[in-house]
């Protein structure tokens, strides 16, 4: 039998979207059609008995991928000695639910404490999106001239290696990921302190960047 006619109804997602080609084993329509339906007649594409082929269409100019909408394909075959055979099928490609935008209320410091010469804090990200720690601002009490910030660590990443003898200690240009629906421990360690546990007030401010959306700032303080 031979493929002779094709009618393809499709959802026009934008003015720039168009049918680029039809293919059935071979490419038998080269486009471009900007309006639905796309109808091609007078084709002659052989389809041997006891065989199978994949029919394909390609779009260009679509506003996003994967495309969505309702698509209906109707193909007519000429069967020698028997007339014509028409096959048709439809596909509904549903719109995927977008990931909700981040909410700054859903990323926060749940606990902050002093242990020995460390200050530690638990940061929780209940958003679905990943937040990247970019800028920590740490204000601390200088107990002696030799006291210094040794490092900053977030989760498994030690992203600042010290040494800073003066408060506040600021680090810019970091990028440490906190996945959505997770938590991680932020930690700093002091060296040169005159005693343990350290005393005074420590204030922590962390800025998280959510790619393509914006930033959230979380802060808390602790006194010993």
C-alpha atoms as one frame of an Amber mdcrd trajectory, in Angstrom:
protein
   0.000   0.000   0.000   0.968   3.646  -0.405   0.551   6.665   1.878  -1.215
   9.309  -0.199  -2.805  11.949   2.067  -2.056  13.367   5.509  -4.170  15.721
   7.622  -2.647  16.941  10.862  -4.534  19.148  13.322  -2.330  20.808  15.931
  -2.389  23.408  18.704  -0.830  26.704  17.669   1.218  27.707  20.744   2.657
  30.889  19.216   2.640  32.888  15.978   6.186  31.707  15.248   5.399  27.994
  15.588   5.287  25.997  12.350   5.298  22.451  10.983   8.803  21.798   9.675
   8.368  18.375   8.058   6.497  15.061   7.858   8.402  11.812   7.762   7.292
   8.229   7.171  10.441   6.261   6.632  11.381   9.046   4.217  10.747  12.777
   4.541   7.808  13.472   2.238   6.803  17.000   3.306   9.336  19.793   3.829
   7.106  22.501   5.362   6.723  25.207   6.391   3.145  25.572   7.559   2.254
  28.134  10.240  -1.447  27.284  10.516  -3.421  24.244  11.599  -4.533  21.993
  10.023  -1.598  20.980   7.871  -2.875  18.953   4.910  -0.615  17.204   2.412
  -2.107  15.369  -0.568  -0.720  13.493  -3.539   2.089  11.775  -1.637   3.372
   8.389  -2.685   5.223   6.689   0.159   5.350   2.906  -0.014   4.376   0.841
   3.027   5.206  -2.829   2.545   3.021  -5.557   3.933   3.974  -7.217   7.239
   6.131  -4.224   8.215   6.021  -1.190  10.480   7.177   2.406  10.260   7.196
   5.424  12.551   5.360   8.524  11.358   7.034  11.699  12.577   6.452  15.419
  12.543   8.810  18.159  13.680   7.912  21.659  14.816  10.096  24.755  14.827
   9.441  28.113  16.463   7.614  26.596  19.430   7.732  28.734  22.604   8.825
  25.846  24.850   9.599  22.147  25.016   8.017  19.696  25.450   5.155  21.098
  23.414   1.613  20.823  24.751  -1.869  20.762  23.277  -4.107  18.455  21.247
  -2.781  16.803  18.095  -4.806  14.688  15.643  -3.245  12.733  12.792  -5.272
  11.263   9.903  -3.451   9.285   7.212  -4.933   7.821   4.045  -3.405   4.780
   2.363  -4.145   3.549  -1.140  -4.487  -0.233  -1.209  -4.247  -1.626  -4.761
  -7.392  -3.485  -5.731  -9.109  -2.653  -2.446  -9.531   1.137  -2.394  -8.361
   3.273   0.502  -7.723   2.778   4.190  -7.893   5.687   6.633  -6.243   5.612
  10.062  -6.541   8.328  12.687  -5.302   8.959  16.210  -5.210  11.858  18.672
  -2.767  12.844  21.402  -3.382  15.173  24.313  -0.108  16.557  25.671  -0.972
  18.106  29.018   0.735  21.140  30.480   3.189  20.230  33.201   2.597  21.925
  36.531   5.305  24.532  37.031   7.519  24.401  40.088   6.137  26.890  42.617
   8.175  30.047  43.069  10.396  30.117  46.151   8.974  31.589  49.331  11.441
  33.248  51.695   9.296  32.151  54.635  10.205  28.568  53.735  13.951  28.960
  54.219  15.106  29.786  57.728  17.527  29.116  60.579  15.793  26.659  62.879
  18.458  26.626  65.592  21.743  28.377  66.448  24.077  27.489  69.293  27.593
  27.722  70.739  29.607  24.607  71.464  33.218  24.956  72.604  34.854  27.354
  70.159  32.264  26.724  67.424  29.105  28.556  66.447  26.663  26.302  64.611
  23.270  26.781  62.997  20.754  24.524  61.262  19.330  25.961  58.028  16.117
  24.493  56.608  14.938  24.903  52.991  11.325  23.808  52.625  11.054  25.200
  49.091  11.057  22.835  46.114  13.889  24.821  44.505  17.567  24.779  45.404
  18.941  27.835  47.165  22.633  28.685  46.773  24.416  30.268  49.724  26.224
  33.261  48.281  26.968  35.735  51.067  27.438  35.004  54.778  27.783  37.914
  57.201  29.014  36.910  60.665  29.282  39.360  63.548  31.156  38.098  66.606
  32.586  39.244  69.948  36.358  39.723  69.904  37.500  38.195  73.207  41.233
  38.720  72.604  43.667  40.072  70.040  44.645  36.527  69.060  41.079  35.312
  68.479  40.237  34.681  64.839  37.688  32.994  62.574  39.300  29.809  61.276
  36.758  28.676  58.674  33.145  28.666  57.467  31.500  25.378  56.545  28.043
  24.649  55.144  27.071  21.007  54.981  30.087  19.144  53.608  31.614  22.226
  51.948  34.277  24.300  53.690  33.996  27.453  51.616  36.091  29.892  53.682
  39.483  28.981  55.139  40.161  32.053  57.295  41.869  33.684  59.018  39.980
  36.809  60.070  40.884  38.596  63.311  38.250  41.336  63.076  34.466  41.266
  63.318  32.399  41.225  61.161  33.605  38.449  58.855  32.065  38.677  55.396
  32.564  36.289  52.490  31.266  37.044  48.996  31.191  34.993  45.817  30.334
  31.707  47.484  27.952  29.215  45.920  27.012  26.320  48.168  23.761  24.548
  47.285  20.969  23.727  49.710  18.519  21.471  47.884  14.790  21.938  48.220
  13.233  19.926  51.030  16.491  19.570  52.931  18.550  21.068  55.752  22.246
  21.583  56.429  24.450  22.739  59.272  26.360  26.001  59.020  29.485  26.091
  61.212  32.334  28.384  62.074  35.353  27.561  64.191  37.491  30.009  66.169
  41.177  29.746  67.025  43.136  31.816  69.529  40.180  32.307  71.870  41.136
  32.853  75.537  38.714  30.228  76.872  36.012  27.706  75.963  33.118  27.790
  75.630  33.351  31.210  74.037  31.111  34.005  75.303  29.592  37.127  73.834
  27.022  37.591  71.078  27.303  36.150  67.562  24.931  37.179  64.762  24.654
  35.216  61.522  23.098  36.478  58.276  23.002  34.220  55.210  21.881  35.161
  51.685  20.547  32.451  49.377  20.128  32.870  45.623  17.326  31.019  43.856
  18.335  30.889  40.204  16.058  32.860  37.920  13.930  34.123  40.793  15.812
  36.177  43.406  17.316  36.007  46.875  16.251  35.241  50.424  18.055  36.442
  53.543  17.918  34.504  56.832  19.433  35.587  60.142  19.638  34.684  63.815
  21.877  35.327  66.814  23.122  33.569  69.921  24.776  34.689  73.160  27.043
  32.689  75.416
